């Protein structure tokens, strides 16, 4: 039984179109294989804005007085292990006007200030209340969202001071074979405006880019390749081939 040359050509083209080359799935491609160093871009300190959540720990030689500012001193030990919702219950919120309301101290303006600056302000406010106060301020709402052609898309909290775009992709289980690594979209809010940035993570230059380190509440979206439409995992080749085989079988019998 001879197959139609046109049918063979169509099936061959469909199989070839589903292929993803190695170059499309590699990171940090560089023609120079020798060791190469990149100076990491400076990451500015995060400046607070309304609706931020702050975890504030205040210690002092006068422990009884310092307990006024903490719901449960023992819970603070496990802050890094609890879920984001639990951490928010132990935090203080920055209101819409940029103020933080604390017991005894009252309202202080913290919008556009860094965490270290807020710590200094709180310490100065407590000097006449507590004996040698020590203030620790942490940002609770450290999240990145990774969406699109990744294995485990989601909204991920992180505790470290900074997180890279590769770290975020690692939290999402890495990009699938059908993800476009040349045009990863980074969405970042800057001064109240959402900015869209195209990032090529296949180039080694990303290591020195301003977008290598992510900021809290950044969104990373991985676009799919065009090959995905014809991919073996998505396209019902099994049904197509079985239909063609059945049709050819009936054709040969009735002929």
C-alpha positions in Angstrom: 0.0 0.0 0.0 1.5 3.3 -1.1 1.0 6.5 0.9 0.1 9.7 -0.7 3.3 11.9 -1.0 1.3 14.9 0.1 0.2 13.1 3.2 3.8 12.2 4.0 4.9 15.7 3.5 2.2 17.2 5.8 3.0 14.7 8.6 6.7 15.3 8.3 6.3 19.1 8.5 4.0 18.7 11.6 6.6 16.6 13.3 9.4 19.0 12.5 7.4 22.0 13.6 7.0 20.4 17.1 10.7 20.2 17.6 12.4 22.5 20.1 16.1 23.1 19.5 18.7 23.0 22.3 19.5 26.7 21.7 15.9 27.6 22.6 16.1 26.0 26.1 19.6 27.1 27.2 20.4 29.9 29.6 23.3 32.3 29.7 24.4 31.6 26.1 27.8 33.1 25.3 30.2 32.5 22.5 33.1 33.1 24.8 33.4 29.8 26.8 36.1 31.2 29.1 35.4 32.6 32.6 33.7 35.9 32.4 32.7 38.2 35.3 29.8 40.7 35.4 29.5 43.5 37.8 26.1 43.2 39.4 23.9 46.2 39.1 23.3 48.2 42.2 20.0 47.3 43.9 18.5 50.4 45.6 16.9 50.0 49.0 13.2 49.4 48.9 11.1 52.4 49.7 7.9 51.9 51.6 4.5 52.7 50.1 0.9 52.5 51.3 -0.4 49.0 52.1 3.0 47.6 52.9 3.2 45.3 55.9 6.0 45.7 58.4 7.2 43.3 61.1 8.7 45.3 63.9 10.6 43.8 66.8 11.6 46.0 69.7 13.9 44.9 72.4 15.2 46.7 75.5 16.9 46.2 78.8 13.5 46.8 80.2 11.9 43.7 78.8 8.5 44.2 80.4 8.1 47.6 78.8 9.3 46.3 75.4 6.6 43.6 75.4 4.0 46.4 74.8 5.1 46.4 71.2 4.9 42.7 70.6 1.9 40.4 70.6 3.9 37.3 71.4 7.7 37.4 71.8 8.0 33.7 71.2 6.2 33.8 67.9 8.8 36.2 66.5 11.4 33.4 66.7 9.4 31.4 64.1 8.6 34.3 61.8 10.6 32.9 59.0 8.6 29.6 59.1 5.0 30.8 59.2 2.7 31.3 56.3 2.3 34.8 54.8 -1.1 35.2 56.2 0.2 34.4 59.7 3.0 36.9 59.3 0.5 39.6 58.3 -1.3 39.1 61.6 1.9 40.0 63.5 2.7 43.0 61.3 1.8 46.7 61.2 0.3 48.2 58.0 1.2 51.4 56.3 -2.1 53.2 55.7 -3.2 54.9 52.5 -1.6 58.2 53.6 1.8 56.6 54.3 1.5 56.6 58.1 2.3 53.8 60.5 0.4 53.6 63.8 2.3 52.1 66.8 1.4 51.7 70.5 2.7 54.6 72.7 4.7 56.1 69.8 1.6 57.0 67.7 1.6 57.8 64.0 4.8 58.3 62.1 5.1 59.0 58.4 7.1 56.2 56.6 6.2 56.5 52.9 9.2 56.7 50.6 11.5 55.8 53.5 13.7 52.7 53.6 13.5 50.0 56.3 16.7 51.2 58.0 15.4 54.8 58.1 12.2 53.6 59.8 14.3 51.7 62.3 16.2 54.9 63.2 13.0 56.9 63.5 11.5 54.3 65.8 14.6 54.1 67.9 14.8 57.9 68.4 11.1 57.9 69.4 11.7 55.2 72.0 14.8 56.6 73.6 12.8 58.5 76.2 10.5 55.5 76.8 12.8 52.4 76.9 16.3 51.8 78.2 18.6 51.3 75.2 16.0 50.2 72.7 16.9 47.9 69.7 14.6 48.0 66.7 14.4 45.5 63.9 12.1 46.3 60.9 11.4 43.7 58.2 9.1 43.9 55.2 6.5 41.1 55.3 5.0 41.5 51.9 7.9 40.2 49.9 6.3 38.4 46.9 7.0 37.7 43.3 4.5 36.2 40.8 5.7 33.9 38.1 3.1 33.1 35.3 3.0 31.6 31.9 5.0 28.7 30.5 6.5 27.5 33.7 5.9 24.2 35.5 4.5 25.6 38.7 3.1 29.1 38.2 2.1 31.0 41.3 2.6 33.8 43.9 5.7 33.2 45.9 6.8 34.8 49.2 10.6 35.1 49.9 12.4 36.1 53.1 15.9 37.1 51.8 16.7 40.8 51.1 16.9 40.2 47.4 15.9 37.6 44.8 17.1 37.2 41.2 15.0 36.4 38.2 16.5 32.9 38.1 15.6 32.4 41.7 12.0 33.3 40.9 11.9 30.9 38.0 13.4 28.2 40.2 10.5 28.7 42.7 8.1 28.1 39.8 9.8 24.9 38.8 11.8 26.4 35.8 10.5 27.2 32.3 9.1 24.4 30.3 10.5 23.3 26.9 7.9 25.5 25.2 8.7 28.7 27.1 10.2 31.6 25.2 13.4 32.5 27.1 14.3 35.3 24.7 11.3 37.4 25.6 10.5 37.0 29.3 8.2 39.9 30.4 8.8 41.6 33.7 6.1 43.8 35.1 7.2 46.3 37.7 5.4 49.1 39.5 7.5 52.3 39.5 6.0 55.4 41.1 2.5 54.2 40.7 2.9 53.1 37.0 3.1 49.5 35.8 6.1 49.2 33.5 6.5 46.3 31.1 10.1 45.2 30.4 11.3 42.5 27.9 14.1 40.5 29.4 16.3 38.0 27.4 17.5 35.4 30.0 19.5 33.5 27.4 22.2 36.3 27.3 24.9 36.4 29.9 24.5 40.2 30.0 21.5 39.7 32.2 23.8 39.2 35.1 24.7 42.9 35.0 21.2 44.1 34.1 19.1 46.3 36.4 16.4 43.6 36.0 18.5 40.7 37.2 17.4 41.4 40.8 13.7 41.5 41.3 11.8 43.8 43.6 8.8 43.0 45.9 5.6 42.5 44.0 7.3 42.1 40.6 5.5 39.9 38.0 7.4 37.6 35.7 5.5 36.2 32.6 7.0 33.6 30.3 5.5 33.6 26.8 5.0 30.3 25.0 6.9 29.5 21.8 5.0 29.1 18.6 6.1 25.5 18.5 3.7 24.8 21.4 0.7 24.8 19.1 2.2 21.8 17.3 3.8 20.2 20.3 3.4 16.5 20.8 2.0 17.1 24.3 -0.6 19.6 23.1 -1.6 18.4 19.6 -3.6 15.2 19.5 -1.3 13.3 17.2 -2.4 10.0 18.5 -6.0 10.6 17.3 -4.8 12.0 14.0 -2.5 9.0 13.2 -5.2 6.5 14.3 -7.7 8.2 12.0 -5.4 8.2 9.1 -4.4 4.6 9.6 -8.1 3.5 9.8 -8.9 5.5 6.7 -6.0 3.9 4.8 -7.1 0.5 6.0 -10.6 0.9 4.7 -9.3 2.4 1.5 -7.1 -0.6 0.8 -9.9 -3.1 1.7 -12.6 -1.5 -0.5 -10.1 -0.9 -3.3 
